[in-house]
Amino acid sequence: MIPLRDHNPTARSSVATFTIVALNALAWALVQGFGTEPSLSNSVCELGVVPGELLRAAAVGTAVPIAPGVACVVSDTPNWWTPLTSMFMHGGWFHILGNMWFLSLFGDNVEDSMGPLRFAVFYVICGLAAVAAQAMVNPASAIPMVGASGAIGGVMGAYAVLYPRAPVEMLVVLGFYVDRIVVPAVVMLGYWFLIQLFGGIPTLAAEGAGVAFWAHIGGFLAGVALVPVFRNRARVESHRAMLRQQWGARFHA
């Protein structure tokens, strides 16, 4: 199931959400060279977070191939800022486009419940929590981790708490069967969380490159836990009132 859009109005402009999208786009263009080499590999090695390097649990000099003829090498002087910079780096076009699509889809409503400054702080904390979760699962990993997925997982966790019954329009593809359906947000977000969980459990047994499932899980759970602290009750109730007016009893928040 692929989310196409949500039917959840916003009362204010989504300044922080689209500023974050713009920062990711600028990083992709100016730092990562639109995914071209050597900019892409250099950015992943230098600005991605390596748990084993940061925690000094990986052997110095360990080389991890990330592209043909290119490897990231574990340094003896870890850069403390990489947990933050890694949130704005991506590994390819599908990676950044997918992440920015999910952020724009769910971020505007979560920002509307918090305000731009609170949302920006919330987003960063969720991203750091995602890095911590992945590092806890495999603290000696020498594989660079990049992407906004963990922070966006936090946004999705907050959305599930704030607007569980908000209607989300989904594209369903099952072989040759393609259809559009509308489901409550908690169904779509719960489905996404279970995919991360089922994908992450096998990685507990061995280290491997690929999707940082536990970063997604950690970010989502951080979002669920932190939303009561960051939400503005008046903003949330205003939002829910708009949903009730638009959808009535079928989909109310």
HELIX and SHEET records of a PDB file:
HELIX    1   1 VAL A   15  LEU A   26  1                                  12    
HELIX    2   2 ALA A   27  VAL A   31  3                                   5    
HELIX    3   3 GLY A   33  GLY A   35  5                                   3    
HELIX    4   4 SER A   39  LEU A   47  1                                   9    
HELIX    5   5 PRO A   51  LEU A   54  1                                   4    
HELIX    6   6 THR A   82  THR A   85  1                                   4    
HELIX    7   7 SER A   86  PHE A   88  5                                   3    
HELIX    8   8 TRP A   93  MET A  114  1                                  22    
HELIX    9   9 PRO A  116  VAL A  137  1                                  22    
HELIX   10  10 SER A  149  LEU A  162  1                                  14    
HELIX   11  11 ALA A  185  GLY A  200  1                                  16    
HELIX   12  12 ILE A  201  LEU A  204  5                                   4    
HELIX   13  13 PHE A  213  PHE A  230  1                                  18    
HELIX   14  14 ARG A  233  TRP A  247  1                                  15    
SHEET    1   A 3 ILE A   2  ASP A   6  0                                        
SHEET    2   A 3 PRO A 167  LEU A 174 -1                                        
SHEET    3   A 3 TYR A 177  PRO A 184 -1                                        
SHEET    1   B 2 ALA A  63  ALA A  67  0                                        
SHEET    2   B 2 VAL A  70  VAL A  73 -1                                        
END                                                                             
